Every structure is written in structure tokens, then in C-alpha cells.
Amino acid sequence: MIRLDKYLCDCGIGTRSEVKKIIKAGRVSVDGGVIKKPEDKLNELTSIVTIDGKEIIYETFSYFLFHKPSGCVTATEDNLHKTVMDYFSDVNVKNLAPVGRLDLDTEGLLLVTNDGELAHHLISPSHHVEKTYYVEVDNQIPPESIDIMREGIPMDGKLTKPARLELLSDTTARLTITEGKFHQVKRMFAHVGCQVTYLKRETMGTLTLGDLQRGCYRKLTQQEIETLKKK
Ligand code: URA
């Protein structure tokens, strides 16, 4: 059992004081009856809660897909640059954090959630979650890079795990890796003599960026969340 005001805050409806106002205005019903006391308790698993007649689904965790633009850092705070979390200033959910890291100049798919367990699963190298990057480089990618990247490149004292390289043109490619070492994609291309000039993450596990615009986010669908959690 939890308090009605906490329930609505957890659902991202607003701050404690905002949701109290909504409750006191008589806009909230629990199991069909209007409740005007924020401290009244309800069963978060079984109660049906509505605001202005619209049902609110209780979510303990929130999941957002974000299209990170270049020029913002994957951090919750930074003295110098805009952070990924600055794009979420209108989202009223506690402890949101990006899952994994994209470089300042990398764009693309970033999951932002307060579900620490799922985050851990997705970034843990032992779980081999695939991440696909679209890559542009400064000169011709040697065709033998496909084999070199599949066989592994020395990095931080070990070989990188088998990676899938698909050449799209002389200077563009898609690379799928299952790890997240520091600057990994840039270092893998440097190994074959190419400097990355543009990098964008297109997929992570079962998530794809789709047509989400740069600097925008959307909530994951229930189905996307369930599929991600299937380990
Ligand atoms: N690899 C990189 O080099 N940079 C990123 O941002 C992500 C993967």
C-alpha cells in the first residue's frame, strides 16, 4: 500500500505539491471513487487510478529512448557542456541516468532509465548485448578490416570480442560490437588506419532509433520493455 500522492509522483505526474493540488481539486479517482486526501493509501498493484477520467498506469521504473545529439556529454552533471539529462528537465522522474556512454561528438541511441538492474544487464560485457554503429571515416576502409574486426583487435591488454563489419561504401560502414570499451569504435577503426569523422549508434539490443529526431526522447513501449528484459 502506498500514499496516493506518492503513487502519482512515481508515475511522473508532477512534484508532491503539484499532485497534491490535483488531488485536492477532486480530479483523482481510485477504484471509481473521488479521493481528495493525498495521504490516503491504495494498492499500487491492483487499484485503478484515474485523473480526469483517464487511467494512470503505475510504473516504478521509467524507460526513455533518447536520440543524443553531438555536443552533449553522457553524464548527469557537467561544468562545461550540456548533459544528456538537460534534455529531460521536463521529466519528473527520480534517479534517471543514461545507460552506458556515448562520446561528446557521437550521436544516436541512448537508453535513459532509473532501472539500475536492467542498465547493469545491458552494459555488462558478459551479456554480449549487440550495439550497431553507423560510421564515416576519413579514407578508404581496407576490405580486410572485416576479418580483422571479426578476429579481434588488441585493446586494453585483451582482444576485442568478435565484431561484425558491413562496408556500405569506401568510407562508410556499419559496425556491430558487444562491448563498450572507451572510444572502442574509434580505436578499432584507428587500428585499420581510418579516423572516424562521424559516429552514430543505431541500435542497442532489441532497441532501434527509428525516426526519432535528434535531441528528442520517447517512452519505450510496454512491449519494448518486456523484450529488453528477456535475458
Ligand atoms: N565507440 C566510440 O568510439 N565512441 C562512442 O561514443 C561509442 C562507441
Boltz pocket constraint, residues with backbone or C-beta under 6 A from the ligand:
constraints:
  - pocket:
      binder: B
      contacts: [[A, 101], [A, 102], [A, 103], [A, 104], [A, 106], [A, 181], [A, 182], [A, 183], [A, 184], [A, 185], [A, 186], [A, 187], [A, 199]]
      max_distance: 6.0
